[in-house]
Amino acid sequence: MRSIKIGHVYQHFKGNKYIVVDIVNDSEDKNNKIVIYQALYGEHERWARPLSMFASEVDHDKYPEAKQRWRFQEIML
């Protein structure tokens, strides 16, 4: 699995940017990790997503126009 880093900025394949706030245990299964991330736009809402999904590749069959390989790609600001 890809390494996702707390405090680093990631761009979603649809364009928005987020900062990873934390990576926590799932209360139902501590073997599952959840990424807490915050939008760097608008109201700066916080979101949660399973680490496996956050670190996954874009489904290019579903999103053939996507240019990124990863759902969330680390970027430098």
Rosetta blueprint (number, residue, H / E / L):
1 M L
2 R L
3 S L
4 I L
5 K L
6 I L
7 G L
8 H L
9 V E
10 Y E
11 Q E
12 H E
13 F L
14 K L
15 G L
16 N L
17 K E
18 Y E
19 I E
20 V E
21 V E
22 D E
23 I E
24 V E
25 N E
26 D L
27 S L
28 E L
29 D L
30 K L
31 N L
32 N L
33 K E
34 I E
35 V E
36 I E
37 Y E
38 Q E
39 A E
40 L L
41 Y L
42 G L
43 E L
44 H L
45 E L
46 R E
47 W E
48 A E
49 R E
50 P E
51 L H
52 S H
53 M H
54 F H
55 A L
56 S L
57 E E
58 V L
59 D L
60 H L
61 D L
62 K L
63 Y L
64 P L
65 E L
66 A L
67 K L
68 Q L
69 R L
70 W E
71 R L
72 F E
73 Q E
74 E E
75 I E
76 M L
77 L L
